[in-house]
Amino acid sequence: MKKIATSIVVLFLFINGYSQKDSVEVLFAYRITNYTVKLNDSVTIVQVNKPGLLPVSINEKQIGILKHRYENGNLDTNLIGWGRCNLIKGDYYYFSIRKYSNEEPEEGDLLYTKCKALSFYKSLLFDVNTHAINLTTVYEAQFYDVAELFQLNAQKEKTLLDSMVADIRFTGTEMKKLMPGKNQLVVGGLFDGKKIFEAMETTTRKELEEFLKYVIARPVKYAGNTWKLSEIFATWVVSKSPQVITN
């Protein structure tokens, strides 16, 4: 019960700060490196790398929580523990994590910590990236550099989203040529009654935005991983394109 209570307090501190619209503090996820040092049965040091070009700051003593990420079908995304940043060396930050069990942190686990940033345009892609989600084209090329997300405005965001829509449409067309037998009927959701590849070929920016809102609201499976956008978008389509309901 004590461990659960501690988790709730830590998460409340994060959520309380993150929800303030005028705040320049942002909750970011970082994948930990393969550098870990076990101090004792309860505490392990983990390391994260924050590139100097990324315009956010991590300060000594600030809190971080560590959790598993979805990997190879493993849905164990539970909290591993929490701790504070006790050392900074260049672009590397070291957190002492007090664990909830004997399970040791592993490379790729996600450390969430609240970072300070200058004022910026808060785009959907920025919110996606706060969970260390990397989206690529069907050929695994990057759509953007993380630092670019701090320089977006409404028009630049539209241009970037349109390039992503173009990739989804292109993939749908190519898949229809290469795998016509896989062109299954979509039942339910925004694309009800269409076949999957035709749905991809006619995707709009608005529909992509609905998908990104879903990823932001349900990031557990996506967090900390690199995904081909067209593939996970197609999975969302055949899963009846669940949407975030807002008041």
C-alpha positions in Angstrom: 0.0 0.0 0.0 2.9 2.4 0.8 4.4 1.9 -2.7 1.0 2.5 -4.3 0.5 5.7 -2.3 4.0 7.0 -3.3 3.2 6.4 -6.9 -0.1 8.3 -6.7 1.7 11.3 -5.0 4.4 11.4 -7.7 2.0 11.1 -10.6 -0.2 13.8 -9.1 2.7 16.2 -8.9 3.4 15.5 -12.6 -0.2 15.8 -13.8 -0.8 18.9 -11.7 2.1 20.7 -13.4 1.5 19.4 -16.8 -2.2 20.5 -16.9 -1.5 24.2 -16.5 -2.1 25.7 -19.9 0.3 28.6 -19.4 3.1 26.5 -18.0 6.4 26.0 -19.8 7.0 22.8 -18.0 6.4 19.7 -20.1 6.4 16.0 -19.1 8.9 14.2 -21.4 9.7 10.6 -21.7 13.3 9.5 -22.4 14.5 5.9 -23.1 17.2 5.0 -20.7 20.6 3.9 -22.0 22.3 0.5 -21.4 24.3 2.2 -18.5 22.8 1.1 -15.1 24.5 0.8 -11.8 22.9 -1.2 -9.0 23.6 0.6 -5.7 21.7 -1.9 -3.5 18.6 -4.1 -3.6 16.4 -1.0 -3.6 18.2 1.6 -5.7 19.7 1.5 -9.2 21.3 4.4 -11.1 20.0 4.9 -14.7 21.2 7.2 -17.5 19.3 9.2 -20.1 20.7 11.2 -22.9 19.1 14.6 -23.7 20.8 16.2 -26.8 22.0 19.7 -26.2 20.1 20.9 -29.2 16.8 20.0 -27.5 15.5 23.2 -25.9 14.4 21.8 -22.6 16.2 21.5 -19.3 16.6 18.8 -16.7 17.8 20.0 -13.3 19.4 18.2 -10.5 17.1 16.8 -7.9 14.0 16.9 -10.1 11.8 13.8 -10.0 11.5 11.1 -12.6 9.4 7.9 -12.8 10.6 4.8 -14.6 8.3 2.4 -16.4 8.5 -0.4 -18.9 7.7 0.2 -22.5 5.7 -2.0 -24.9 8.1 -4.2 -26.7 7.7 -7.4 -28.9 4.2 -7.9 -27.8 5.0 -7.5 -24.1 2.3 -5.4 -22.5 4.0 -5.0 -19.1 4.2 -1.3 -19.0 4.0 -1.0 -15.2 6.0 1.4 -13.1 9.5 0.2 -12.1 10.2 2.9 -9.6 10.9 6.6 -9.0 13.8 8.8 -8.1 15.7 12.0 -8.6 18.4 13.4 -11.0 21.6 13.3 -8.9 24.2 13.9 -11.5 24.6 15.8 -14.9 27.5 15.2 -17.2 27.1 17.1 -20.5 24.1 15.6 -22.3 23.8 12.7 -19.9 21.6 12.7 -16.8 21.7 10.2 -14.0 18.7 9.3 -11.9 18.7 7.2 -8.7 15.7 5.0 -9.1 14.1 3.5 -6.0 12.5 0.3 -7.3 9.2 -1.2 -6.3 10.5 -4.8 -6.7 13.8 -6.7 -7.3 13.3 -6.3 -11.1 16.2 -4.3 -12.6 15.8 -1.5 -15.1 16.7 -2.4 -18.7 17.8 -0.4 -21.7 14.8 1.2 -23.4 12.7 1.6 -20.3 11.0 5.0 -20.2 11.9 7.7 -17.7 9.3 10.4 -17.5 10.4 13.7 -16.0 9.0 17.2 -16.1 11.3 19.5 -18.2 11.3 23.3 -18.5 11.0 24.7 -21.9 10.6 28.1 -23.6 7.2 29.1 -24.9 6.3 27.1 -28.1 3.4 26.2 -30.3 1.8 23.1 -28.8 1.1 20.9 -31.8 -0.3 17.4 -31.9 3.1 16.1 -33.0 4.7 17.8 -30.0 2.3 16.0 -27.7 3.0 12.7 -29.5 6.8 13.2 -29.0 6.5 13.8 -25.3 6.1 10.0 -25.1 9.3 9.4 -27.0 7.2 8.1 -30.0 9.1 8.3 -33.3 7.1 8.2 -36.5 8.7 7.4 -39.9 7.6 7.0 -43.5 7.0 3.6 -45.0 10.7 3.7 -46.1 11.7 4.5 -42.5 12.8 8.0 -43.2 12.2 10.6 -40.4 9.4 13.1 -40.9 11.0 15.6 -38.6 13.8 16.2 -36.1 12.6 16.5 -32.5 14.0 20.0 -32.1 11.9 21.1 -35.1 8.8 20.5 -33.1 9.6 23.5 -30.9 9.7 25.8 -34.0 6.3 24.9 -35.5 3.5 27.2 -36.0 0.0 26.4 -37.3 1.0 26.6 -41.0 4.2 24.6 -40.5 2.2 21.9 -38.6 -0.3 21.7 -41.5 2.5 21.2 -44.0 4.1 18.5 -41.9 0.8 16.7 -41.3 0.0 16.9 -45.1 3.4 15.1 -45.8 2.3 12.4 -43.4 -1.1 12.1 -45.1 0.7 11.8 -48.4 2.8 8.9 -47.0 -0.3 7.1 -45.8 -2.0 7.5 -49.2 1.1 6.4 -51.1 1.4 3.3 -48.9 -2.3 2.4 -49.4 -1.8 2.6 -53.2 1.3 0.5 -53.2 -0.1 -2.1 -50.9 -3.2 -2.4 -53.1 -0.9 -3.2 -56.0 1.4 -5.6 -54.1 -1.2 -7.3 -51.8 -4.7 -7.1 -53.3 -5.8 -10.1 -51.3 -5.1 -8.3 -48.1 -7.5 -5.4 -49.0 -10.0 -6.3 -46.2 -13.3 -4.5 -45.6 -13.4 -2.1 -42.7 -16.3 -2.6 -40.4 -17.1 0.3 -38.0 -15.4 3.6 -37.3 -14.6 6.5 -39.6 -14.0 4.3 -42.6 -16.9 1.9 -42.2 -17.7 0.1 -45.5 -14.4 1.0 -47.2 -11.6 -1.5 -47.9 -8.5 -0.8 -45.9 -6.2 0.3 -48.8 -8.9 2.6 -50.3 -9.4 4.1 -46.8 -5.7 4.8 -46.7 -5.7 6.3 -50.2 -8.4 8.8 -49.3 -7.2 9.7 -45.8 -7.5 13.4 -44.9 -5.6 15.6 -42.5 -8.6 15.6 -40.2 -8.6 11.8 -40.0 -4.8 11.8 -39.3 -5.4 14.3 -36.5 -8.0 12.1 -35.0 -5.5 9.2 -35.0 -2.8 11.4 -33.4 -5.2 12.5 -30.7 -5.9 8.8 -30.0 -2.2 8.1 -29.7 -1.8 11.0 -27.3 -4.7 9.8 -25.1 -3.6 6.1 -25.3 0.2 6.2 -25.6 1.1 3.0 -23.7 1.6 0.7 -26.7 3.3 3.4 -28.7 5.5 5.1 -26.1 9.3 4.8 -26.5 9.1 3.1 -29.9 9.7 3.9 -33.6 6.8 3.1 -35.8 6.0 3.4 -39.5 3.1 5.8 -39.5 1.2 4.1 -42.3 1.3 0.7 -40.5 0.0 1.9 -37.1 -2.6 4.1 -38.9 -3.8 1.1 -40.8 -4.1 -0.9 -37.6 -6.2 1.9 -36.1 -8.4 1.9 -39.1 -9.2 -1.8 -39.0 -9.7 -1.5 -35.2 -12.7 0.8 -35.9 -10.7 4.0 -35.6 -11.4 4.8 -31.9 -11.6 8.5 -31.2 -11.1 10.8 -28.2 -14.3 12.2 -27.0 -14.0 15.9 -25.9 -16.7 18.1 -24.3 
